[in-house]
Amino acid sequence: MSKFGFGLFVFAGLAATLLPGAPAQGQVYYGAMATDAERGALGMAWNHTSGPAAEQAALAQCGGNCTVLTTFTACGAVSHSDIANRYTGGNGGTRAEAEAESRWDSDSRVVRSVCNG
């Protein structure tokens, strides 16, 4: 091994440990979004290896009496309607698709959206 080979190996290993990476090619990742309508709390999780893990992470981040509104593999979004006084979730292959699916009421506005990857 050259005098630079070992240093590059150590640097690559350190970078992999310290820097968050993008999901591996071909790996399916899951996300979820949860809300507590009474408090207006929102929990989001993405890049988890299973749907239940993403849901648990979103619920933990939201805290309180939260409900999962959407679980997704590509993108997810949550919208709120003032008229209906409710939060709704949606998912899709792109952020725009997820946001459109989350708008269930005529006055719905997107509160948050996120994509895996």
A tleap script that builds the chain and sets N, CA, C and O, in Angstrom:
source leaprc.protein.ff14SB
mol = sequence {
  NMET SER LYS PHE GLY PHE GLY LEU PHE VAL
  PHE ALA GLY LEU ALA ALA THR LEU LEU PRO
  GLY ALA PRO ALA GLN GLY GLN VAL TYR TYR
  GLY ALA MET ALA THR ASP ALA GLU ARG GLY
  ALA LEU GLY MET ALA TRP ASN HIE THR SER
  GLY PRO ALA ALA GLU GLN ALA ALA LEU ALA
  GLN CYS GLY GLY ASN CYS THR VAL LEU THR
  THR PHE THR ALA CYS GLY ALA VAL SER HIE
  SER ASP ILE ALA ASN ARG TYR THR GLY GLY
  ASN GLY GLY THR ARG ALA GLU ALA GLU ALA
  GLU SER ARG TRP ASP SER ASP SER ARG VAL
  VAL ARG SER VAL CYS ASN CGLY
}
set mol.1.N position { 0.859 -1.166 0.000 }
set mol.1.CA position { 0.000 0.000 0.000 }
set mol.1.C position { 0.906 1.230 0.000 }
set mol.1.O position { 1.902 1.278 0.723 }
set mol.2.N position { 0.557 2.210 -0.807 }
set mol.2.CA position { 1.369 3.425 -0.870 }
set mol.2.C position { 1.224 4.223 0.412 }
set mol.2.O position { 0.334 3.956 1.219 }
set mol.3.N position { 2.097 5.201 0.598 }
set mol.3.CA position { 2.020 6.005 1.809 }
set mol.3.C position { 0.729 6.829 1.874 }
set mol.3.O position { 0.338 7.277 2.952 }
set mol.4.N position { 0.063 7.031 0.724 }
set mol.4.CA position { -1.191 7.773 0.708 }
set mol.4.C position { -2.405 6.862 0.827 }
set mol.4.O position { -3.476 7.314 1.231 }
set mol.5.N position { -2.260 5.607 0.487 }
set mol.5.CA position { -3.382 4.666 0.490 }
set mol.5.C position { -4.025 4.528 1.855 }
set mol.5.O position { -5.251 4.560 1.963 }
set mol.6.N position { -3.230 4.375 2.892 }
set mol.6.CA position { -3.778 4.194 4.230 }
set mol.6.C position { -4.498 5.462 4.694 }
set mol.6.O position { -5.575 5.387 5.287 }
set mol.7.N position { -3.909 6.606 4.428 }
set mol.7.CA position { -4.533 7.878 4.817 }
set mol.7.C position { -5.870 8.081 4.133 }
set mol.7.O position { -6.813 8.561 4.762 }
set mol.8.N position { -5.977 7.730 2.869 }
set mol.8.CA position { -7.239 7.856 2.157 }
set mol.8.C position { -8.273 6.904 2.726 }
set mol.8.O position { -9.449 7.252 2.834 }
set mol.9.N position { -7.838 5.696 3.093 }
set mol.9.CA position { -8.742 4.716 3.673 }
set mol.9.C position { -9.282 5.227 5.011 }
set mol.9.O position { -10.482 5.127 5.266 }
set mol.10.N position { -8.430 5.763 5.852 }
set mol.10.CA position { -8.845 6.292 7.148 }
set mol.10.C position { -9.779 7.476 6.955 }
set mol.10.O position { -10.799 7.576 7.637 }
set mol.11.N position { -9.441 8.379 6.027 }
set mol.11.CA position { -10.282 9.537 5.761 }
set mol.11.C position { -11.660 9.102 5.262 }
set mol.11.O position { -12.677 9.635 5.705 }
set mol.12.N position { -11.696 8.142 4.347 }
set mol.12.CA position { -12.979 7.673 3.808 }
set mol.12.C position { -13.818 7.056 4.920 }
set mol.12.O position { -15.027 7.279 4.978 }
set mol.13.N position { -13.194 6.287 5.797 }
set mol.13.CA position { -13.932 5.679 6.899 }
set mol.13.C position { -14.443 6.723 7.870 }
set mol.13.O position { -15.570 6.614 8.355 }
set mol.14.N position { -13.642 7.729 8.163 }
set mol.14.CA position { -14.040 8.802 9.061 }
set mol.14.C position { -15.182 9.607 8.450 }
set mol.14.O position { -16.140 9.948 9.144 }
set mol.15.N position { -15.090 9.908 7.180 }
set mol.15.CA position { -16.141 10.664 6.504 }
set mol.15.C position { -17.450 9.880 6.515 }
set mol.15.O position { -18.515 10.461 6.723 }
set mol.16.N position { -17.383 8.581 6.296 }
set mol.16.CA position { -18.591 7.763 6.295 }
set mol.16.C position { -19.223 7.726 7.683 }
set mol.16.O position { -20.443 7.619 7.809 }
set mol.17.N position { -18.405 7.813 8.712 }
set mol.17.CA position { -18.914 7.792 10.073 }
set mol.17.C position { -19.516 9.132 10.474 }
set mol.17.O position { -20.549 9.160 11.143 }
set mol.18.N position { -18.906 10.227 10.088 }
set mol.18.CA position { -19.320 11.545 10.550 }
set mol.18.C position { -20.323 12.246 9.659 }
set mol.18.O position { -21.141 13.025 10.148 }
set mol.19.N position { -20.280 11.993 8.387 }
set mol.19.CA position { -21.134 12.713 7.456 }
set mol.19.C position { -22.347 11.881 7.074 }
set mol.19.O position { -22.190 10.730 6.666 }
set mol.20.N position { -23.569 12.436 7.195 }
set mol.20.CA position { -24.738 11.681 6.778 }
set mol.20.C position { -24.711 11.519 5.269 }
set mol.20.O position { -24.367 12.451 4.543 }
set mol.21.N position { -25.068 10.357 4.810 }
set mol.21.CA position { -25.029 10.100 3.383 }
set mol.21.C position { -26.416 9.964 2.804 }
set mol.21.O position { -27.402 9.844 3.531 }
set mol.22.N position { -26.479 9.983 1.510 }
set mol.22.CA position { -27.727 9.728 0.809 }
set mol.22.C position { -28.012 8.233 0.866 }
set mol.22.O position { -27.092 7.431 1.029 }
set mol.23.N position { -29.264 7.858 0.735 }
set mol.23.CA position { -29.597 6.444 0.741 }
set mol.23.C position { -28.854 5.687 -0.357 }
set mol.23.O position { -28.585 6.230 -1.428 }
set mol.24.N position { -28.529 4.435 -0.077 }
set mol.24.CA position { -27.833 3.593 -1.046 }
set mol.24.C position { -28.735 3.348 -2.246 }
set mol.24.O position { -29.958 3.293 -2.115 }
set mol.25.N position { -28.126 3.202 -3.410 }
set mol.25.CA position { -28.871 2.914 -4.628 }
set mol.25.C position { -29.643 1.616 -4.459 }
set mol.25.O position { -29.099 0.629 -3.963 }
set mol.26.N position { -30.905 1.609 -4.866 }
set mol.26.CA position { -31.719 0.418 -4.825 }
set mol.26.C position { -32.396 0.174 -3.483 }
set mol.26.O position { -33.331 -0.623 -3.415 }
set mol.27.N position { -31.965 0.817 -2.436 }
set mol.27.CA position { -32.571 0.668 -1.109 }
set mol.27.C position { -33.862 1.485 -1.054 }
set mol.27.O position { -33.883 2.641 -1.477 }
set mol.28.N position { -34.929 0.892 -0.539 }
set mol.28.CA position { -36.184 1.617 -0.359 }
set mol.28.C position { -36.183 2.221 1.037 }
set mol.28.O position { -35.941 1.525 2.023 }
set mol.29.N position { -36.452 3.506 1.116 }
set mol.29.CA position { -36.526 4.201 2.390 }
set mol.29.C position { -37.943 4.705 2.617 }
set mol.29.O position { -38.693 4.944 1.670 }
set mol.30.N position { -38.294 4.862 3.877 }
set mol.30.CA position { -39.641 5.251 4.270 }
set mol.30.C position { -39.613 6.531 5.090 }
set mol.30.O position { -38.650 6.822 5.800 }
set mol.31.N position { -40.683 7.275 4.972 }
set mol.31.CA position { -40.879 8.454 5.783 }
set mol.31.C position { -42.297 8.467 6.299 }
set mol.31.O position { -43.149 7.721 5.818 }
set mol.32.N position { -42.552 9.318 7.282 }
set mol.32.CA position { -43.898 9.454 7.844 }
set mol.32.C position { -44.047 10.864 8.401 }
set mol.32.O position { -43.070 11.534 8.738 }
set mol.33.N position { -45.305 11.289 8.483 }
set mol.33.CA position { -45.626 12.589 9.063 }
set mol.33.C position { -46.812 12.398 9.992 }
set mol.33.O position { -47.790 11.735 9.646 }
set mol.34.N position { -46.712 12.994 11.191 }
set mol.34.CA position { -47.755 12.867 12.203 }
set mol.34.C position { -48.100 14.241 12.758 }
set mol.34.O position { -47.248 15.129 12.800 }
set mol.35.N position { -49.368 14.420 13.191 }
set mol.35.CA position { -49.780 15.684 13.789 }
set mol.35.C position { -50.641 15.444 15.022 }
set mol.35.O position { -51.253 14.389 15.192 }
set mol.36.N position { -50.664 16.455 15.869 }
set mol.36.CA position { -51.602 16.562 16.977 }
set mol.36.C position { -52.404 17.821 16.669 }
set mol.36.O position { -51.924 18.935 16.881 }
set mol.37.N position { -53.625 17.643 16.168 }
set mol.37.CA position { -54.429 18.774 15.703 }
set mol.37.C position { -54.724 19.779 16.809 }
set mol.37.O position { -54.783 20.981 16.547 }
set mol.38.N position { -54.910 19.313 18.033 }
set mol.38.CA position { -55.226 20.231 19.128 }
set mol.38.C position { -54.074 21.190 19.428 }
set mol.38.O position { -54.293 22.374 19.681 }
set mol.39.N position { -52.857 20.671 19.398 }
set mol.39.CA position { -51.691 21.503 19.704 }
set mol.39.C position { -51.055 22.095 18.454 }
set mol.39.O position { -50.247 23.017 18.556 }
set mol.40.N position { -51.405 21.582 17.277 }
set mol.40.CA position { -50.758 22.032 16.053 }
set mol.40.C position { -49.347 21.490 15.915 }
set mol.40.O position { -48.548 22.030 15.151 }
set mol.41.N position { -49.031 20.422 16.652 }
set mol.41.CA position { -47.693 19.830 16.612 }
set mol.41.C position { -47.530 18.967 15.362 }
set mol.41.O position { -48.492 18.375 14.872 }
set mol.42.N position { -46.320 18.908 14.865 }
set mol.42.CA position { -46.012 18.121 13.668 }
set mol.42.C position { -44.714 17.364 13.891 }
set mol.42.O position { -43.729 17.931 14.364 }
set mol.43.N position { -44.715 16.078 13.547 }
set mol.43.CA position { -43.504 15.273 13.592 }
set mol.43.C position { -43.240 14.689 12.216 }
set mol.43.O position { -44.158 14.219 11.544 }
set mol.44.N position { -41.978 14.720 11.801 }
set mol.44.CA position { -41.610 14.206 10.485 }
set mol.44.C position { -40.404 13.284 10.621 }
set mol.44.O position { -39.524 13.501 11.454 }
set mol.45.N position { -40.384 12.267 9.795 }
set mol.45.CA position { -39.238 11.361 9.747 }
set mol.45.C position { -39.046 10.918 8.307 }
set mol.45.O position { -40.015 10.770 7.563 }
set mol.46.N position { -37.801 10.708 7.916 }
set mol.46.CA position { -37.523 10.234 6.560 }
set mol.46.C position { -36.226 9.443 6.579 }
set mol.46.O position { -35.453 9.501 7.536 }
set mol.47.N position { -36.005 8.699 5.494 }
set mol.47.CA position { -34.825 7.846 5.309 }
set mol.47.C position { -34.722 6.729 6.345 }
set mol.47.O position { -33.625 6.396 6.794 }
set mol.48.N position { -35.859 6.151 6.724 }
set mol.48.CA position { -35.880 4.983 7.604 }
set mol.48.C position { -36.004 3.726 6.751 }
set mol.48.O position { -36.497 3.779 5.624 }
set mol.49.N position { -35.559 2.607 7.288 }
set mol.49.CA position { -35.547 1.362 6.509 }
set mol.49.C position { -36.862 0.593 6.566 }
set mol.49.O position { -36.997 -0.431 5.895 }
set mol.50.N position { -37.841 1.062 7.352 }
set mol.50.CA position { -39.157 0.423 7.358 }
set mol.50.C position { -40.232 1.473 7.647 }
set mol.50.O position { -39.965 2.519 8.239 }
set mol.51.N position { -41.440 1.165 7.215 }
set mol.51.CA position { -42.560 2.054 7.475 }
set mol.51.C position { -42.834 2.219 8.967 }
set mol.51.O position { -42.995 3.345 9.438 }
set mol.52.N position { -42.892 1.099 9.734 }
set mol.52.CA position { -43.135 1.236 11.175 }
set mol.52.C position { -42.058 2.070 11.889 }
set mol.52.O position { -42.377 2.828 12.805 }
set mol.53.N position { -40.802 1.938 11.484 }
set mol.53.CA position { -39.726 2.732 12.103 }
set mol.53.C position { -39.925 4.213 11.814 }
set mol.53.O position { -39.721 5.046 12.697 }
set mol.54.N position { -40.323 4.554 10.580 }
set mol.54.CA position { -40.572 5.953 10.222 }
set mol.54.C position { -41.758 6.501 11.008 }
set mol.54.O position { -41.717 7.634 11.488 }
set mol.55.N position { -42.816 5.699 11.142 }
set mol.55.CA position { -43.986 6.140 11.887 }
set mol.55.C position { -43.646 6.391 13.356 }
set mol.55.O position { -44.063 7.399 13.925 }
set mol.56.N position { -42.897 5.487 13.966 }
set mol.56.CA position { -42.522 5.655 15.365 }
set mol.56.C position { -41.659 6.911 15.559 }
set mol.56.O position { -41.823 7.636 16.540 }
set mol.57.N position { -40.748 7.159 14.625 }
set mol.57.CA position { -39.898 8.350 14.719 }
set mol.57.C position { -40.719 9.630 14.574 }
set mol.57.O position { -40.481 10.599 15.295 }
set mol.58.N position { -41.682 9.643 13.653 }
set mol.58.CA position { -42.535 10.828 13.472 }
set mol.58.C position { -43.400 11.060 14.711 }
set mol.58.O position { -43.565 12.199 15.147 }
set mol.59.N position { -43.946 9.997 15.273 }
set mol.59.CA position { -44.760 10.116 16.489 }
set mol.59.C position { -43.922 10.619 17.659 }
set mol.59.O position { -44.378 11.459 18.435 }
set mol.60.N position { -42.701 10.110 17.789 }
set mol.60.CA position { -41.818 10.534 18.880 }
set mol.60.C position { -41.466 12.012 18.743 }
set mol.60.O position { -41.427 12.735 19.739 }
set mol.61.N position { -41.208 12.464 17.520 }
set mol.61.CA position { -40.871 13.865 17.303 }
set mol.61.C position { -42.079 14.766 17.571 }
set mol.61.O position { -41.933 15.874 18.089 }
set mol.62.N position { -43.248 14.291 17.222 }
set mol.62.CA position { -44.471 15.074 17.404 }
set mol.62.C position { -44.834 15.185 18.881 }
set mol.62.O position { -45.217 16.256 19.350 }
set mol.63.N position { -44.713 14.084 19.609 }
set mol.63.CA position { -45.053 14.084 21.032 }
set mol.63.C position { -46.550 14.191 21.248 }
set mol.63.O position { -47.303 14.464 20.313 }
set mol.64.N position { -46.980 13.974 22.486 }
set mol.64.CA position { -48.399 14.148 22.817 }
set mol.64.C position { -49.303 13.133 22.164 }
set mol.64.O position { -48.929 11.973 21.986 }
set mol.65.N position { -50.495 13.572 21.808 }
set mol.65.CA position { -51.541 12.723 21.256 }
set mol.65.C position { -51.552 12.839 19.731 }
set mol.65.O position { -52.493 13.380 19.152 }
set mol.66.N position { -50.520 12.337 19.095 }
set mol.66.CA position { -50.352 12.508 17.646 }
set mol.66.C position { -50.886 11.318 16.864 }
set mol.66.O position { -50.987 10.203 17.376 }
set mol.67.N position { -51.223 11.585 15.618 }
set mol.67.CA position { -51.714 10.574 14.694 }
set mol.67.C position { -50.882 10.642 13.414 }
set mol.67.O position { -50.603 11.728 12.906 }
set mol.68.N position { -50.491 9.485 12.901 }
set mol.68.CA position { -49.768 9.443 11.627 }
set mol.68.C position { -50.753 9.749 10.504 }
set mol.68.O position { -51.788 9.096 10.374 }
set mol.69.N position { -50.415 10.755 9.694 }
set mol.69.CA position { -51.277 11.138 8.577 }
set mol.69.C position { -50.846 10.523 7.258 }
set mol.69.O position { -51.680 10.284 6.385 }
set mol.70.N position { -49.562 10.265 7.103 }
set mol.70.CA position { -49.087 9.657 5.865 }
set mol.70.C position { -47.765 8.946 6.110 }
set mol.70.O position { -46.926 9.395 6.890 }
set mol.71.N position { -47.609 7.827 5.420 }
set mol.71.CA position { -46.351 7.089 5.369 }
set mol.71.C position { -46.000 6.986 3.891 }
set mol.71.O position { -46.881 6.755 3.063 }
set mol.72.N position { -44.725 7.154 3.549 }
set mol.72.CA position { -44.371 7.244 2.134 }
set mol.72.C position { -42.993 6.654 1.860 }
set mol.72.O position { -42.172 6.496 2.764 }
set mol.73.N position { -42.761 6.332 0.586 }
set mol.73.CA position { -41.443 5.884 0.155 }
set mol.73.C position { -40.735 6.941 -0.690 }
set mol.73.O position { -39.506 6.928 -0.769 }
set mol.74.N position { -41.454 7.832 -1.306 }
set mol.74.CA position { -40.826 8.903 -2.097 }
set mol.74.C position { -40.966 10.219 -1.341 }
set mol.74.O position { -40.024 10.670 -0.690 }
set mol.75.N position { -42.155 10.838 -1.429 }
set mol.75.CA position { -42.384 12.137 -0.786 }
set mol.75.C position { -43.711 12.138 -0.038 }
set mol.75.O position { -44.646 11.422 -0.399 }
set mol.76.N position { -43.777 12.951 1.008 }
set mol.76.CA position { -44.995 13.097 1.789 }
set mol.76.C position { -45.241 14.555 2.107 }
set mol.76.O position { -44.318 15.369 2.101 }
set mol.77.N position { -46.502 14.880 2.385 }
set mol.77.CA position { -46.860 16.260 2.710 }
set mol.77.C position { -48.046 16.271 3.669 }
set mol.77.O position { -48.837 15.329 3.712 }
set mol.78.N position { -48.154 17.349 4.430 }
set mol.78.CA position { -49.291 17.591 5.321 }
set mol.78.C position { -49.837 18.973 5.003 }
set mol.78.O position { -49.092 19.943 4.864 }
set mol.79.N position { -51.167 19.036 4.891 }
set mol.79.CA position { -51.856 20.309 4.663 }
set mol.79.C position { -52.840 20.558 5.790 }
set mol.79.O position { -53.236 19.636 6.503 }
set mol.80.N position { -53.232 21.826 5.942 }
set mol.80.CA position { -54.220 22.193 6.956 }
set mol.80.C position { -55.333 23.009 6.322 }
set mol.80.O position { -55.087 23.867 5.473 }
set mol.81.N position { -56.559 22.731 6.744 }
set mol.81.CA position { -57.730 23.488 6.314 }
set mol.81.C position { -58.276 24.252 7.510 }
set mol.81.O position { -58.603 23.652 8.534 }
set mol.82.N position { -58.376 25.564 7.387 }
set mol.82.CA position { -58.971 26.368 8.459 }
set mol.82.C position { -60.480 26.158 8.519 }
set mol.82.O position { -61.057 26.111 9.606 }
set mol.83.N position { -61.122 26.031 7.362 }
set mol.83.CA position { -62.578 25.844 7.322 }
set mol.83.C position { -62.963 24.517 7.983 }
set mol.83.O position { -63.848 24.488 8.839 }
set mol.84.N position { -62.310 23.427 7.595 }
set mol.84.CA position { -62.618 22.109 8.157 }
set mol.84.C position { -61.911 21.878 9.491 }
set mol.84.O position { -62.241 20.939 10.216 }
set mol.85.N position { -60.939 22.733 9.815 }
set mol.85.CA position { -60.145 22.620 11.031 }
set mol.85.C position { -59.541 21.224 11.163 }
set mol.85.O position { -59.728 20.539 12.169 }
set mol.86.N position { -58.811 20.818 10.118 }
set mol.86.CA position { -58.177 19.503 10.145 }
set mol.86.C position { -56.898 19.500 9.328 }
set mol.86.O position { -56.693 20.315 8.428 }
set mol.87.N position { -56.045 18.545 9.683 }
set mol.87.CA position { -54.821 18.270 8.948 }
set mol.87.C position { -55.060 17.041 8.094 }
set mol.87.O position { -55.737 16.105 8.520 }
set mol.88.N position { -54.504 17.041 6.887 }
set mol.88.CA position { -54.595 15.886 6.005 }
set mol.88.C position { -53.229 15.603 5.406 }
set mol.88.O position { -52.429 16.517 5.207 }
set mol.89.N position { -52.965 14.341 5.120 }
set mol.89.CA position { -51.678 13.943 4.571 }
set mol.89.C position { -51.813 13.363 3.183 }
set mol.89.O position { -52.886 12.916 2.778 }
set mol.90.N position { -50.718 13.378 2.465 }
set mol.90.CA position { -50.675 12.792 1.133 }
set mol.90.C position { -49.273 12.350 0.805 }
set mol.90.O position { -48.313 12.766 1.453 }
set mol.91.N position { -49.152 11.506 -0.204 }
set mol.91.CA position { -47.831 11.060 -0.654 }
set mol.91.C position { -47.824 10.960 -2.157 }
set mol.91.O position { -48.877 10.893 -2.791 }
set mol.92.N position { -46.631 10.951 -2.729 }
set mol.92.CA position { -46.499 10.862 -4.176 }
set mol.92.C position { -45.062 10.660 -4.589 }
set mol.92.O position { -44.158 10.662 -3.754 }
set mol.93.N position { -44.856 10.489 -5.855 }
set mol.93.CA position { -43.528 10.260 -6.405 }
set mol.93.C position { -42.644 11.489 -6.400 }
set mol.93.O position { -41.420 11.381 -6.468 }
set mol.94.N position { -43.265 12.673 -6.318 }
set mol.94.CA position { -42.528 13.935 -6.243 }
set mol.94.C position { -43.131 14.790 -5.126 }
set mol.94.O position { -44.226 14.507 -4.641 }
set mol.95.N position { -42.410 15.832 -4.726 }
set mol.95.CA position { -42.921 16.745 -3.708 }
set mol.95.C position { -44.234 17.370 -4.172 }
set mol.95.O position { -45.177 17.478 -3.388 }
set mol.96.N position { -44.305 17.783 -5.436 }
set mol.96.CA position { -45.520 18.415 -5.966 }
set mol.96.C position { -46.708 17.454 -5.925 }
set mol.96.O position { -47.817 17.866 -5.584 }
set mol.97.N position { -46.497 16.184 -6.267 }
set mol.97.CA position { -47.575 15.190 -6.211 }
set mol.97.C position { -48.050 14.979 -4.777 }
set mol.97.O position { -49.253 14.905 -4.526 }
set mol.98.N position { -47.113 14.881 -3.837 }
set mol.98.CA position { -47.476 14.687 -2.433 }
set mol.98.C position { -48.260 15.887 -1.910 }
set mol.98.O position { -49.258 15.722 -1.209 }
set mol.99.N position { -47.813 17.084 -2.250 }
set mol.99.CA position { -48.506 18.285 -1.805 }
set mol.99.C position { -49.919 18.357 -2.383 }
set mol.99.O position { -50.862 18.706 -1.673 }
set mol.100.N position { -50.068 18.030 -3.659 }
set mol.100.CA position { -51.394 18.049 -4.284 }
set mol.100.C position { -52.315 17.026 -3.623 }
set mol.100.O position { -53.490 17.315 -3.393 }
set mol.101.N position { -51.804 15.842 -3.316 }
set mol.101.CA position { -52.626 14.809 -2.695 }
set mol.101.C position { -53.013 15.170 -1.259 }
set mol.101.O position { -54.044 14.715 -0.763 }
set mol.102.N position { -52.204 15.972 -0.598 }
set mol.102.CA position { -52.501 16.335 0.789 }
set mol.102.C position { -53.580 17.412 0.904 }
set mol.102.O position { -54.138 17.609 1.983 }
set mol.103.N position { -53.876 18.097 -0.171 }
set mol.103.CA position { -54.877 19.179 -0.143 }
set mol.103.C position { -56.269 18.601 -0.376 }
set mol.103.O position { -56.710 18.492 -1.520 }
set mol.104.N position { -56.957 18.233 0.691 }
set mol.104.CA position { -58.271 17.608 0.583 }
set mol.104.C position { -59.396 18.618 0.550 }
set mol.104.O position { -60.461 18.331 0.004 }
set mol.105.N position { -59.190 19.787 1.119 }
set mol.105.CA position { -60.251 20.791 1.217 }
set mol.105.C position { -59.920 21.990 0.335 }
set mol.105.O position { -58.764 22.213 -0.024 }
set mol.106.N position { -60.949 22.755 -0.006 }
set mol.106.CA position { -60.753 23.872 -0.939 }
set mol.106.C position { -59.780 24.922 -0.413 }
set mol.106.O position { -59.110 25.587 -1.203 }
set mol.107.N position { -59.692 25.081 0.899 }
set mol.107.CA position { -58.792 26.093 1.455 }
set mol.107.C position { -57.500 25.490 2.024 }
set mol.107.O position { -56.746 26.187 2.702 }
set mol.108.N position { -57.240 24.214 1.759 }
set mol.108.CA position { -56.046 23.562 2.309 }
set mol.108.C position { -54.772 24.255 1.854 }
set mol.108.O position { -54.621 24.626 0.691 }
set mol.109.N position { -53.858 24.418 2.807 }
set mol.109.CA position { -52.533 24.949 2.487 }
set mol.109.C position { -51.495 23.964 3.015 }
set mol.109.O position { -51.659 23.388 4.091 }
set mol.110.N position { -50.438 23.782 2.255 }
set mol.110.CA position { -49.384 22.849 2.644 }
set mol.110.C position { -48.634 23.424 3.843 }
set mol.110.O position { -48.174 24.566 3.824 }
set mol.111.N position { -48.523 22.605 4.879 }
set mol.111.CA position { -47.805 23.002 6.082 }
set mol.111.C position { -46.336 22.585 5.962 }
set mol.111.O position { -45.440 23.388 6.225 }
set mol.112.N position { -46.089 21.342 5.568 }
set mol.112.CA position { -44.723 20.824 5.400 }
set mol.112.C position { -44.743 19.703 4.370 }
set mol.112.O position { -45.748 19.014 4.197 }
set mol.113.N position { -43.623 19.536 3.696 }
set mol.113.CA position { -43.439 18.394 2.798 }
set mol.113.C position { -41.966 17.986 2.865 }
set mol.113.O position { -41.089 18.803 3.146 }
set mol.114.N position { -41.721 16.708 2.601 }
set mol.114.CA position { -40.365 16.170 2.671 }
set mol.114.C position { -40.274 14.968 1.735 }
set mol.114.O position { -41.270 14.298 1.465 }
set mol.115.N position { -39.058 14.707 1.243 }
set mol.115.CA position { -38.808 13.548 0.389 }
set mol.115.C position { -37.633 12.745 0.947 }
set mol.115.O position { -36.711 13.303 1.541 }
set mol.116.N position { -37.683 11.436 0.750 }
set mol.116.CA position { -36.548 10.580 1.096 }
set mol.116.C position { -35.429 10.830 0.090 }
set mol.116.O position { -35.659 11.255 -1.042 }
set mol.117.N position { -34.216 10.552 0.544 }
set mol.117.CA position { -33.102 10.634 -0.384 }
set mol.117.C position { -32.170 11.743 -0.206 }
set mol.117.O position { -31.205 11.866 -0.961 }
savepdb mol mol.pdb
quit
